[in-house]
């Protein structure tokens, strides 16, 4: 809208006007505005049509053509604004002219209705570049799609991103979130981790990314470095007693466990956790119960719970020796930790550090039950004997394991009796 406007032509100037624009609403609002035909014709296709010689209903009032415009109360003022904009050179700051997104949307609707391409283009330029509040975005999504090609640039930031671009940003974020970063960048890493998890989460909408084997392979490579750093930090914590780096990387490990579970590539993580479990427990046991590092123990339990669930529910398959090793390491650890944490929580109900979701304890118990029930019966008997003699018998509660073991043992004896030969020898099944 860069054309200069005749300085002698001013909206509302009765002495020079030759057109009356009459705005009317169903509620009875009625306003007469003195305008100039050459400006209306230049700026608006609607007025150009109405003021053409072929238009049959053009009225003559007070020696002037009269064009009636019927509008609703909510867009009455926007019609007046558009008429005023016909008399303004919009080479100046459009930001000052539109006075916000809502006002620009109202002007845009009227400009489209009246066929004002220069005002439409300037509104689109403003809206496309402006930040939107959530309510404004919803309004834009209601209004803009029906306005045609001229208004499409406004929606460009809301268009779906093509899959290759999604994969690229996902892998870039994963590489960043699993890399070794200085403490000053921890907030950036946390943000990246949150968005990676969000991209994979199925909520009201489908996940933003569905990983194929090629993507999974690249993700595994990203996490190899994180697992290697974790192993080094655990080893160092055992040797030096320096637990701060251990506490920091546990947060990353908890996040990694969630992401790898969503991608169904958790096996490498679980195998690594099994291999360093003994050192993890050794490192954590150096922390005093009253220490501020109690949160470290809770985080260890949280990750261990996810690992034990993956093993117990068959999401990953490992031989008996590794499954038994996990039970021997983590069963004594959690049975000591549970009463201690419960005791501290009772003493200080407002201490957020020592609060732990009861579902984690329940998940741990269920995982232990599943893992133990999948062990050889002789190993089950050994674990049950130790459990029945332990003062922490209430957690984890292995009653279900005991019941199943007793039933299976009796059935096994009956089955054995069935296959004995008449001469007392045992026939192999």
Secondary structure, 3 states (H helix, E strand, C coil): CCCCCCCCCCCCCCCCCCEEEEEECCCCCEEEEEECHHHHHHHCHHHHHHCCCCCCCCEEECCEEEEEEECCHHHHHHHHHHHHHCCCCCCCCHHHHHCCHHHHHHHHHHHHHHCCHHHHHHHHHHHHHCCCCHHHHHHHHHHHHHHCHHHHHHHHHHCCCCHHHHHHHHHHHHHHHCCCCCHHHHHHHHHHHHHHHHHHCCCCCCCCCCCCHHHHHHHHHHHHHHHHHHHHHHHHHHHHCCCHHHHHHHHHHHHHHHHHHHCCCCHHHHHHHHHHHHHHHHHHCCCCCCCCCHHHHHHHHHHHHHHHHHHHCCCCCCCHHHHHHHHHHHHHHHHHHHHHHHHHHHHCCCCHHHCCCHHHHHHHHHHHHHHHHCCCHHHHHHHHHHHHHCCCCCCCCCHHHHHHHHHHHHHHHHHHHHCECCCCCECCC
